[in-house]
Amino acid sequence: MSLAPALKALLVCPLCKGEVDIREVDREIWCRADGLAFPIRDDIPVMLADEARTLTTDERLDRP
Ligand SMILES: [Zn+2]
């Protein structure tokens, strides 16, 4: 699976409006500032805080 480059360029965190880390292998989009992982479902990023899971401390500190 992969997301369209134009879509990737538009993606920001809905909470802090900051840069996000697109983890296509994990099918998640991470905002380390907020410690949230937004799911990618059927190639569609679900950028809703209610749908996100909380990153673990290790995940937050990991660098791409
Ligand atoms: Zn954020």
N, CA, C, O and the ligand as a Tripos MOL2 file, in Angstrom:
@<TRIPOS>MOLECULE
protein
  257   255    65     0     0
PROTEIN
NO_CHARGES

@<TRIPOS>ATOM
      1 N           0.8430   -1.1870    0.0000 N.3       1 MET1
      2 CA          0.0000    0.0000    0.0000 C.3       1 MET1
      3 C           0.8800    1.2380    0.0000 C.2       1 MET1
      4 O           2.0190    1.2040    0.4640 O.2       1 MET1
      5 N           0.3520    2.3090   -0.5140 N.am      2 SER2
      6 CA          1.0720    3.5640   -0.3890 C.3       2 SER2
      7 C           0.1020    4.7110   -0.5840 C.2       2 SER2
      8 O          -0.9300    4.5880   -1.2450 O.2       2 SER2
      9 N           0.4640    5.8080    0.0030 N.am      3 LEU3
     10 CA         -0.3610    7.0000   -0.0990 C.3       3 LEU3
     11 C           0.1740    7.8830   -1.2140 C.2       3 LEU3
     12 O           1.3750    7.9000   -1.4840 O.2       3 LEU3
     13 N          -0.7150    8.6080   -1.8510 N.am      4 ALA4
     14 CA         -0.3080    9.5140   -2.9230 C.3       4 ALA4
     15 C           0.5810   10.6120   -2.3680 C.2       4 ALA4
     16 O           0.3210   11.1370   -1.2860 O.2       4 ALA4
     17 N           1.6370   10.9630   -3.1100 N.am      5 PRO5
     18 CA          2.5470   12.0260   -2.6330 C.3       5 PRO5
     19 C           1.8170   13.3320   -2.3210 C.2       5 PRO5
     20 O           2.1590   14.0160   -1.3560 O.2       5 PRO5
     21 N           0.8180   13.6820   -3.1270 N.am      6 ALA6
     22 CA          0.0920   14.9310   -2.8880 C.3       6 ALA6
     23 C          -0.6560   14.8760   -1.5580 C.2       6 ALA6
     24 O          -0.7750   15.8730   -0.8450 O.2       6 ALA6
     25 N          -1.1500   13.6950   -1.2520 N.am      7 LEU7
     26 CA         -1.8570   13.5340    0.0130 C.3       7 LEU7
     27 C          -0.8910   13.6350    1.1870 C.2       7 LEU7
     28 O          -1.1870   14.2710    2.1980 O.2       7 LEU7
     29 N           0.2610   13.0030    1.0370 N.am      8 LYS8
     30 CA          1.2620   13.0610    2.1060 C.3       8 LYS8
     31 C           1.6560   14.4960    2.4210 C.2       8 LYS8
     32 O           1.8190   14.8720    3.5810 O.2       8 LYS8
     33 N           1.8060   15.2950    1.3570 N.am      9 ALA9
     34 CA          2.2620   16.6670    1.5520 C.3       9 ALA9
     35 C           1.2500   17.4890    2.3360 C.2       9 ALA9
     36 O           1.6080   18.4740    2.9810 O.2       9 ALA9
     37 N          -0.0040   17.0870    2.2800 N.am     10 LEU10
     38 CA         -1.0650   17.8370    2.9550 C.3      10 LEU10
     39 C          -1.2530   17.4210    4.4080 C.2      10 LEU10
     40 O          -1.9060   18.1170    5.1860 O.2      10 LEU10
     41 N          -0.6800   16.2910    4.7590 N.am     11 LEU11
     42 CA         -0.9690   15.7530    6.0860 C.3      11 LEU11
     43 C          -0.2580   16.5250    7.1880 C.2      11 LEU11
     44 O           0.9620   16.6820    7.1690 O.2      11 LEU11
     45 N          -1.0250   16.9920    8.1240 N.am     12 VAL12
     46 CA         -0.4790   17.5680    9.3480 C.3      12 VAL12
     47 C          -1.2960   17.0110   10.5040 C.2      12 VAL12
     48 O          -2.3930   16.4850   10.3170 O.2      12 VAL12
     49 N          -0.7480   17.1360   11.6780 N.am     13 CYS13
     50 CA         -1.4750   16.7060   12.8620 C.3      13 CYS13
     51 C          -2.6990   17.6010   13.0590 C.2      13 CYS13
     52 O          -2.5850   18.8250   12.9940 O.2      13 CYS13
     53 N          -3.8720   16.9980   13.3010 N.am     14 PRO14
     54 CA         -5.0770   17.8120   13.4820 C.3      14 PRO14
     55 C          -5.0720   18.5870   14.8070 C.2      14 PRO14
     56 O          -5.8250   19.5460   14.9750 O.2      14 PRO14
     57 N          -4.2320   18.1700   15.7220 N.am     15 LEU15
     58 CA         -4.2000   18.8430   17.0250 C.3      15 LEU15
     59 C          -3.2050   19.9940   17.0420 C.2      15 LEU15
     60 O          -3.5670   21.1290   17.3490 O.2      15 LEU15
     61 N          -1.9480   19.6980   16.7110 N.am     16 CYS16
     62 CA         -0.9060   20.7270   16.8220 C.3      16 CYS16
     63 C          -0.5520   21.3370   15.4720 C.2      16 CYS16
     64 O           0.2560   22.2630   15.4000 O.2      16 CYS16
     65 N          -1.1580   20.8170   14.3920 N.am     17 LYS17
     66 CA         -0.8820   21.2920   13.0280 C.3      17 LYS17
     67 C           0.5820   21.1110   12.6470 C.2      17 LYS17
     68 O           1.0900   21.7550   11.7290 O.2      17 LYS17
     69 N           1.2360   20.2330   13.3660 N.am     18 GLY18
     70 CA          2.6630   20.0160   13.1300 C.3      18 GLY18
     71 C           2.9210   18.9130   12.1190 C.2      18 GLY18
     72 O           2.0030   18.2700   11.6120 O.2      18 GLY18
     73 N           4.1890   18.7190   11.8500 N.am     19 GLU19
     74 CA          4.6330   17.7050   10.9160 C.3      19 GLU19
     75 C           4.3520   16.3190   11.4960 C.2      19 GLU19
     76 O           4.4920   16.0970   12.6980 O.2      19 GLU19
     77 N           3.9590   15.4070   10.6350 N.am     20 VAL20
     78 CA          3.7030   14.0380   11.0790 C.3      20 VAL20
     79 C           4.6500   13.0810   10.3750 C.2      20 VAL20
     80 O           5.2010   13.3880    9.3180 O.2      20 VAL20
     81 N           4.8250   11.9320   10.9740 N.am     21 ASP21
     82 CA          5.6900   10.8910   10.4430 C.3      21 ASP21
     83 C           4.7910    9.8020    9.8690 C.2      21 ASP21
     84 O           4.0670    9.1350   10.6080 O.2      21 ASP21
     85 N           4.8390    9.6230    8.5460 N.am     22 ILE22
     86 CA          3.9730    8.6410    7.8970 C.3      22 ILE22
     87 C           4.6450    7.2790    7.9410 C.2      22 ILE22
     88 O           5.6740    7.0590    7.3020 O.2      22 ILE22
     89 N           4.0580    6.3800    8.6940 N.am     23 ARG23
     90 CA          4.6200    5.0390    8.8970 C.3      23 ARG23
     91 C           3.7940    4.0650    8.0700 C.2      23 ARG23
     92 O           2.9000    3.3960    8.5870 O.2      23 ARG23
     93 N           4.1010    3.9940    6.7810 N.am     24 GLU24
     94 CA          3.2740    3.1700    5.9040 C.3      24 GLU24
     95 C           3.3630    1.6980    6.2690 C.2      24 GLU24
     96 O           2.3850    0.9620    6.1380 O.2      24 GLU24
     97 N           4.5240    1.2720    6.7240 N.am     25 VAL25
     98 CA          4.6830   -0.1340    7.1130 C.3      25 VAL25
     99 C           3.7580   -0.4640    8.2820 C.2      25 VAL25
    100 O           3.1810   -1.5510    8.3380 O.2      25 VAL25
    101 N           3.6220    0.4670    9.2000 N.am     26 ASP26
    102 CA          2.7670    0.2700   10.3750 C.3      26 ASP26
    103 C           1.3160    0.6490   10.1010 C.2      26 ASP26
    104 O           0.4380    0.4180   10.9320 O.2      26 ASP26
    105 N           1.0740    1.2360    8.9280 N.am     27 ARG27
    106 CA         -0.2500    1.7700    8.6050 C.3      27 ARG27
    107 C          -0.7200    2.7590    9.6750 C.2      27 ARG27
    108 O          -1.8600    2.7320   10.1390 O.2      27 ARG27
    109 N           0.2040    3.6150   10.0310 N.am     28 GLU28
    110 CA         -0.1070    4.6430   11.0210 C.3      28 GLU28
    111 C           0.5910    5.9420   10.6470 C.2      28 GLU28
    112 O           1.5560    5.9570    9.8830 O.2      28 GLU28
    113 N           0.0840    7.0130   11.1980 N.am     29 ILE29
    114 CA          0.7080    8.3250   11.0440 C.3      29 ILE29
    115 C           0.9600    8.8560   12.4470 C.2      29 ILE29
    116 O           0.0430    9.0000   13.2550 O.2      29 ILE29
    117 N           2.2190    9.1390   12.7100 N.am     30 TRP30
    118 CA          2.6020    9.4930   14.0730 C.3      30 TRP30
    119 C           2.8130   10.9880   14.2310 C.2      30 TRP30
    120 O           3.4470   11.6360   13.3990 O.2      30 TRP30
    121 N           2.2690   11.5220   15.3200 N.am     31 CYS31
    122 CA          2.6510   12.8520   15.7730 C.3      31 CYS31
    123 C           3.3780   12.6640   17.1000 C.2      31 CYS31
    124 O           2.7720   12.3440   18.1220 O.2      31 CYS31
    125 N           4.6840   12.8720   17.0570 N.am     32 ARG32
    126 CA          5.4540   12.6700   18.2910 C.3      32 ARG32
    127 C           5.2090   13.7820   19.2960 C.2      32 ARG32
    128 O           5.3090   13.5640   20.5040 O.2      32 ARG32
    129 N           4.8940   14.9630   18.8090 N.am     33 ALA33
    130 CA          4.6390   16.0830   19.7270 C.3      33 ALA33
    131 C           3.4600   15.7620   20.6480 C.2      33 ALA33
    132 O           3.4890   16.0600   21.8420 O.2      33 ALA33
    133 N           2.4350   15.1570   20.0780 N.am     34 ASP34
    134 CA          1.2480   14.8120   20.8620 C.3      34 ASP34
    135 C           1.2940   13.3740   21.3660 C.2      34 ASP34
    136 O           0.4920   12.9880   22.2170 O.2      34 ASP34
    137 N           2.2220   12.5820   20.8490 N.am     35 GLY35
    138 CA          2.3000   11.1890   21.2610 C.3      35 GLY35
    139 C           1.1250   10.3640   20.7730 C.2      35 GLY35
    140 O           0.6360    9.4820   21.4790 O.2      35 GLY35
    141 N           0.6690   10.6600   19.5450 N.am     36 LEU36
    142 CA         -0.4870    9.9530   19.0030 C.3      36 LEU36
    143 C          -0.1380    9.2720   17.6810 C.2      36 LEU36
    144 O           0.6810    9.7620   16.9040 O.2      36 LEU36
    145 N          -0.7820    8.1320   17.4520 N.am     37 ALA37
    146 CA         -0.6420    7.4130   16.1880 C.3      37 ALA37
    147 C          -2.0220    7.3170   15.5500 C.2      37 ALA37
    148 O          -2.9260    6.6740   16.0830 O.2      37 ALA37
    149 N          -2.1650    7.9680   14.4000 N.am     38 PHE38
    150 CA         -3.4400    7.9420   13.6800 C.3      38 PHE38
    151 C          -3.4360    6.7650   12.7180 C.2      38 PHE38
    152 O          -2.4270    6.5150   12.0580 O.2      38 PHE38
    153 N          -4.5440    6.0350   12.6260 N.am     39 PRO39
    154 CA         -4.5710    4.8560   11.7460 C.3      39 PRO39
    155 C          -4.7150    5.2220   10.2680 C.2      39 PRO39
    156 O          -5.2840    6.2580    9.9230 O.2      39 PRO39
    157 N          -4.1870    4.3490    9.4040 N.am     40 ILE40
    158 CA         -4.4470    4.4290    7.9600 C.3      40 ILE40
    159 C          -5.3330    3.2390    7.6280 C.2      40 ILE40
    160 O          -4.9130    2.0920    7.7730 O.2      40 ILE40
    161 N          -6.5450    3.5010    7.1860 N.am     41 ARG41
    162 CA         -7.4900    2.4260    6.8890 C.3      41 ARG41
    163 C          -7.8490    2.4750    5.4090 C.2      41 ARG41
    164 O          -8.3380    3.4840    4.9010 O.2      41 ARG41
    165 N          -7.5910    1.3490    4.7260 N.am     42 ASP42
    166 CA         -7.8650    1.2860    3.2820 C.3      42 ASP42
    167 C          -7.2100    2.4470    2.5440 C.2      42 ASP42
    168 O          -7.8100    3.0660    1.6660 O.2      42 ASP42
    169 N          -5.9560    2.7300    2.9240 N.am     43 ASP43
    170 CA         -5.1600    3.8000    2.3020 C.3      43 ASP43
    171 C          -5.6800    5.2080    2.6190 C.2      43 ASP43
    172 O          -5.2410    6.1850    2.0120 O.2      43 ASP43
    173 N          -6.5920    5.3050    3.5470 N.am     44 ILE44
    174 CA         -7.1110    6.6130    3.9200 C.3      44 ILE44
    175 C          -6.6400    6.9540    5.3350 C.2      44 ILE44
    176 O          -6.9580    6.2420    6.2870 O.2      44 ILE44
    177 N          -5.8870    8.0380    5.4670 N.am     45 PRO45
    178 CA         -5.4720    8.4380    6.8150 C.3      45 PRO45
    179 C          -6.6800    8.9230    7.6260 C.2      45 PRO45
    180 O          -7.4590    9.7590    7.1680 O.2      45 PRO45
    181 N          -6.8150    8.3880    8.8200 N.am     46 VAL46
    182 CA         -7.9150    8.7930    9.7020 C.3      46 VAL46
    183 C          -7.3300    9.7480   10.7460 C.2      46 VAL46
    184 O          -6.8420    9.3310   11.7970 O.2      46 VAL46
    185 N          -7.3950   11.0360   10.4240 N.am     47 MET47
    186 CA         -6.7300   12.0340   11.2640 C.3      47 MET47
    187 C          -7.6960   12.5650   12.3310 C.2      47 MET47
    188 O          -8.0080   13.7550   12.3770 O.2      47 MET47
    189 N          -8.1450   11.6720   13.1600 N.am     48 LEU48
    190 CA         -9.0670   12.0250   14.2370 C.3      48 LEU48
    191 C          -8.4620   11.5930   15.5690 C.2      48 LEU48
    192 O          -8.0360   10.4500   15.7370 O.2      48 LEU48
    193 N          -8.4330   12.5270   16.5030 N.am     49 ALA49
    194 CA         -7.8410   12.2110   17.8050 C.3      49 ALA49
    195 C          -8.5870   11.0500   18.4740 C.2      49 ALA49
    196 O          -7.9810   10.2430   19.1780 O.2      49 ALA49
    197 N          -9.8890   10.9710   18.2530 N.am     50 ASP50
    198 CA        -10.6730    9.8970   18.8650 C.3      50 ASP50
    199 C         -10.2670    8.5180   18.3430 C.2      50 ASP50
    200 O         -10.4470    7.5110   19.0280 O.2      50 ASP50
    201 N          -9.7220    8.4790   17.1310 N.am     51 GLU51
    202 CA         -9.3420    7.2050   16.5170 C.3      51 GLU51
    203 C          -7.8830    6.8490   16.7680 C.2      51 GLU51
    204 O          -7.4590    5.7270   16.4930 O.2      51 GLU51
    205 N          -7.1230    7.7910   17.2830 N.am     52 ALA52
    206 CA         -5.6820    7.5760   17.4350 C.3      52 ALA52
    207 C          -5.3850    6.7640   18.6870 C.2      52 ALA52
    208 O          -6.1410    6.7700   19.6590 O.2      52 ALA52
    209 N          -4.2590    6.0660   18.6260 N.am     53 ARG53
    210 CA         -3.7770    5.4130   19.8400 C.3      53 ARG53
    211 C          -2.6070    6.2350   20.3830 C.2      53 ARG53
    212 O          -2.0200    7.0580   19.6790 O.2      53 ARG53
    213 N          -2.2930    5.9930   21.6250 N.am     54 THR54
    214 CA         -1.1840    6.7060   22.2550 C.3      54 THR54
    215 C           0.1230    5.9830   21.9570 C.2      54 THR54
    216 O           0.2130    4.7640   22.1040 O.2      54 THR54
    217 N           1.1300    6.7330   21.5400 N.am     55 LEU55
    218 CA          2.4490    6.1400   21.3030 C.3      55 LEU55
    219 C           3.0750    5.7480   22.6330 C.2      55 LEU55
    220 O           2.8680    6.4000   23.6570 O.2      55 LEU55
    221 N           3.8400    4.6740   22.5920 N.am     56 THR56
    222 CA          4.6180    4.3080   23.7740 C.3      56 THR56
    223 C           5.7970    5.2710   23.9030 C.2      56 THR56
    224 O           6.1260    5.9910   22.9610 O.2      56 THR56
    225 N           6.4140    5.2770   25.0500 N.am     57 THR57
    226 CA          7.5760    6.1510   25.2440 C.3      57 THR57
    227 C           8.6680    5.8190   24.2360 C.2      57 THR57
    228 O           9.2840    6.7240   23.6740 O.2      57 THR57
    229 N           8.9150    4.5400   24.0020 N.am     58 ASP58
    230 CA          9.9360    4.1420   23.0360 C.3      58 ASP58
    231 C           9.6100    4.6470   21.6410 C.2      58 ASP58
    232 O          10.4880    5.1210   20.9200 O.2      58 ASP58
    233 N           8.3350    4.5420   21.2670 N.am     59 GLU59
    234 CA          7.9380    5.0050   19.9360 C.3      59 GLU59
    235 C           8.1230    6.5120   19.8060 C.2      59 GLU59
    236 O           8.5480    7.0160   18.7670 O.2      59 GLU59
    237 N           7.7990    7.2080   20.8680 N.am     60 ARG60
    238 CA          7.9370    8.6670   20.8200 C.3      60 ARG60
    239 C           9.3770    9.0900   20.6540 C.2      60 ARG60
    240 O           9.6640   10.0750   19.9740 O.2      60 ARG60
    241 N          10.2850    8.3570   21.2670 N.am     61 LEU61
    242 CA         11.7030    8.7530   21.2480 C.3      61 LEU61
    243 C          12.4400    8.2410   20.0260 C.2      61 LEU61
    244 O          13.5290    8.7150   19.7030 O.2      61 LEU61
    245 N          11.8350    7.2570   19.3370 N.am     62 ASP62
    246 CA         12.4670    6.6930   18.1440 C.3      62 ASP62
    247 C          12.6060    7.7520   17.0730 C.2      62 ASP62
    248 O          11.7150    8.5840   16.9000 O.2      62 ASP62
    249 N          13.7050    7.7310   16.3600 N.am     63 ARG63
    250 CA         13.9140    8.6920   15.2690 C.3      63 ARG63
    251 C          13.7940    7.9820   13.9370 C.2      63 ARG63
    252 O          14.2580    6.8490   13.8060 O.2      63 ARG63
    253 N          13.1850    8.6120   12.9460 N.am     64 PRO64
    254 CA         13.0320    7.9680   11.6350 C.3      64 PRO64
    255 C          14.3690    7.7400   10.9440 C.2      64 PRO64
    256 O          14.4080    7.2080    9.8350 O.2      64 PRO64
    257 ZN          0.3420   16.8550   16.9670 Zn       65 ZN65
@<TRIPOS>BOND
     1     1     2 1
     2     2     3 1
     3     3     4 2
     4     3     5 am
     5     5     6 1
     6     6     7 1
     7     7     8 2
     8     7     9 am
     9     9    10 1
    10    10    11 1
    11    11    12 2
    12    11    13 am
    13    13    14 1
    14    14    15 1
    15    15    16 2
    16    15    17 am
    17    17    18 1
    18    18    19 1
    19    19    20 2
    20    19    21 am
    21    21    22 1
    22    22    23 1
    23    23    24 2
    24    23    25 am
    25    25    26 1
    26    26    27 1
    27    27    28 2
    28    27    29 am
    29    29    30 1
    30    30    31 1
    31    31    32 2
    32    31    33 am
    33    33    34 1
    34    34    35 1
    35    35    36 2
    36    35    37 am
    37    37    38 1
    38    38    39 1
    39    39    40 2
    40    39    41 am
    41    41    42 1
    42    42    43 1
    43    43    44 2
    44    43    45 am
    45    45    46 1
    46    46    47 1
    47    47    48 2
    48    47    49 am
    49    49    50 1
    50    50    51 1
    51    51    52 2
    52    51    53 am
    53    53    54 1
    54    54    55 1
    55    55    56 2
    56    55    57 am
    57    57    58 1
    58    58    59 1
    59    59    60 2
    60    59    61 am
    61    61    62 1
    62    62    63 1
    63    63    64 2
    64    63    65 am
    65    65    66 1
    66    66    67 1
    67    67    68 2
    68    67    69 am
    69    69    70 1
    70    70    71 1
    71    71    72 2
    72    71    73 am
    73    73    74 1
    74    74    75 1
    75    75    76 2
    76    75    77 am
    77    77    78 1
    78    78    79 1
    79    79    80 2
    80    79    81 am
    81    81    82 1
    82    82    83 1
    83    83    84 2
    84    83    85 am
    85    85    86 1
    86    86    87 1
    87    87    88 2
    88    87    89 am
    89    89    90 1
    90    90    91 1
    91    91    92 2
    92    91    93 am
    93    93    94 1
    94    94    95 1
    95    95    96 2
    96    95    97 am
    97    97    98 1
    98    98    99 1
    99    99   100 2
   100    99   101 am
   101   101   102 1
   102   102   103 1
   103   103   104 2
   104   103   105 am
   105   105   106 1
   106   106   107 1
   107   107   108 2
   108   107   109 am
   109   109   110 1
   110   110   111 1
   111   111   112 2
   112   111   113 am
   113   113   114 1
   114   114   115 1
   115   115   116 2
   116   115   117 am
   117   117   118 1
   118   118   119 1
   119   119   120 2
   120   119   121 am
   121   121   122 1
   122   122   123 1
   123   123   124 2
   124   123   125 am
   125   125   126 1
   126   126   127 1
   127   127   128 2
   128   127   129 am
   129   129   130 1
   130   130   131 1
   131   131   132 2
   132   131   133 am
   133   133   134 1
   134   134   135 1
   135   135   136 2
   136   135   137 am
   137   137   138 1
   138   138   139 1
   139   139   140 2
   140   139   141 am
   141   141   142 1
   142   142   143 1
   143   143   144 2
   144   143   145 am
   145   145   146 1
   146   146   147 1
   147   147   148 2
   148   147   149 am
   149   149   150 1
   150   150   151 1
   151   151   152 2
   152   151   153 am
   153   153   154 1
   154   154   155 1
   155   155   156 2
   156   155   157 am
   157   157   158 1
   158   158   159 1
   159   159   160 2
   160   159   161 am
   161   161   162 1
   162   162   163 1
   163   163   164 2
   164   163   165 am
   165   165   166 1
   166   166   167 1
   167   167   168 2
   168   167   169 am
   169   169   170 1
   170   170   171 1
   171   171   172 2
   172   171   173 am
   173   173   174 1
   174   174   175 1
   175   175   176 2
   176   175   177 am
   177   177   178 1
   178   178   179 1
   179   179   180 2
   180   179   181 am
   181   181   182 1
   182   182   183 1
   183   183   184 2
   184   183   185 am
   185   185   186 1
   186   186   187 1
   187   187   188 2
   188   187   189 am
   189   189   190 1
   190   190   191 1
   191   191   192 2
   192   191   193 am
   193   193   194 1
   194   194   195 1
   195   195   196 2
   196   195   197 am
   197   197   198 1
   198   198   199 1
   199   199   200 2
   200   199   201 am
   201   201   202 1
   202   202   203 1
   203   203   204 2
   204   203   205 am
   205   205   206 1
   206   206   207 1
   207   207   208 2
   208   207   209 am
   209   209   210 1
   210   210   211 1
   211   211   212 2
   212   211   213 am
   213   213   214 1
   214   214   215 1
   215   215   216 2
   216   215   217 am
   217   217   218 1
   218   218   219 1
   219   219   220 2
   220   219   221 am
   221   221   222 1
   222   222   223 1
   223   223   224 2
   224   223   225 am
   225   225   226 1
   226   226   227 1
   227   227   228 2
   228   227   229 am
   229   229   230 1
   230   230   231 1
   231   231   232 2
   232   231   233 am
   233   233   234 1
   234   234   235 1
   235   235   236 2
   236   235   237 am
   237   237   238 1
   238   238   239 1
   239   239   240 2
   240   239   241 am
   241   241   242 1
   242   242   243 1
   243   243   244 2
   244   243   245 am
   245   245   246 1
   246   246   247 1
   247   247   248 2
   248   247   249 am
   249   249   250 1
   250   250   251 1
   251   251   252 2
   252   251   253 am
   253   253   254 1
   254   254   255 1
   255   255   256 2
@<TRIPOS>SUBSTRUCTURE
     1 MET1         2 RESIDUE 1 A MET
     2 SER2         6 RESIDUE 1 A SER
     3 LEU3        10 RESIDUE 1 A LEU
     4 ALA4        14 RESIDUE 1 A ALA
     5 PRO5        18 RESIDUE 1 A PRO
     6 ALA6        22 RESIDUE 1 A ALA
     7 LEU7        26 RESIDUE 1 A LEU
     8 LYS8        30 RESIDUE 1 A LYS
     9 ALA9        34 RESIDUE 1 A ALA
    10 LEU10       38 RESIDUE 1 A LEU
    11 LEU11       42 RESIDUE 1 A LEU
    12 VAL12       46 RESIDUE 1 A VAL
    13 CYS13       50 RESIDUE 1 A CYS
    14 PRO14       54 RESIDUE 1 A PRO
    15 LEU15       58 RESIDUE 1 A LEU
    16 CYS16       62 RESIDUE 1 A CYS
    17 LYS17       66 RESIDUE 1 A LYS
    18 GLY18       70 RESIDUE 1 A GLY
    19 GLU19       74 RESIDUE 1 A GLU
    20 VAL20       78 RESIDUE 1 A VAL
    21 ASP21       82 RESIDUE 1 A ASP
    22 ILE22       86 RESIDUE 1 A ILE
    23 ARG23       90 RESIDUE 1 A ARG
    24 GLU24       94 RESIDUE 1 A GLU
    25 VAL25       98 RESIDUE 1 A VAL
    26 ASP26      102 RESIDUE 1 A ASP
    27 ARG27      106 RESIDUE 1 A ARG
    28 GLU28      110 RESIDUE 1 A GLU
    29 ILE29      114 RESIDUE 1 A ILE
    30 TRP30      118 RESIDUE 1 A TRP
    31 CYS31      122 RESIDUE 1 A CYS
    32 ARG32      126 RESIDUE 1 A ARG
    33 ALA33      130 RESIDUE 1 A ALA
    34 ASP34      134 RESIDUE 1 A ASP
    35 GLY35      138 RESIDUE 1 A GLY
    36 LEU36      142 RESIDUE 1 A LEU
    37 ALA37      146 RESIDUE 1 A ALA
    38 PHE38      150 RESIDUE 1 A PHE
    39 PRO39      154 RESIDUE 1 A PRO
    40 ILE40      158 RESIDUE 1 A ILE
    41 ARG41      162 RESIDUE 1 A ARG
    42 ASP42      166 RESIDUE 1 A ASP
    43 ASP43      170 RESIDUE 1 A ASP
    44 ILE44      174 RESIDUE 1 A ILE
    45 PRO45      178 RESIDUE 1 A PRO
    46 VAL46      182 RESIDUE 1 A VAL
    47 MET47      186 RESIDUE 1 A MET
    48 LEU48      190 RESIDUE 1 A LEU
    49 ALA49      194 RESIDUE 1 A ALA
    50 ASP50      198 RESIDUE 1 A ASP
    51 GLU51      202 RESIDUE 1 A GLU
    52 ALA52      206 RESIDUE 1 A ALA
    53 ARG53      210 RESIDUE 1 A ARG
    54 THR54      214 RESIDUE 1 A THR
    55 LEU55      218 RESIDUE 1 A LEU
    56 THR56      222 RESIDUE 1 A THR
    57 THR57      226 RESIDUE 1 A THR
    58 ASP58      230 RESIDUE 1 A ASP
    59 GLU59      234 RESIDUE 1 A GLU
    60 ARG60      238 RESIDUE 1 A ARG
    61 LEU61      242 RESIDUE 1 A LEU
    62 ASP62      246 RESIDUE 1 A ASP
    63 ARG63      250 RESIDUE 1 A ARG
    64 PRO64      254 RESIDUE 1 A PRO
    65 ZN65       257 GROUP 0 **** ****
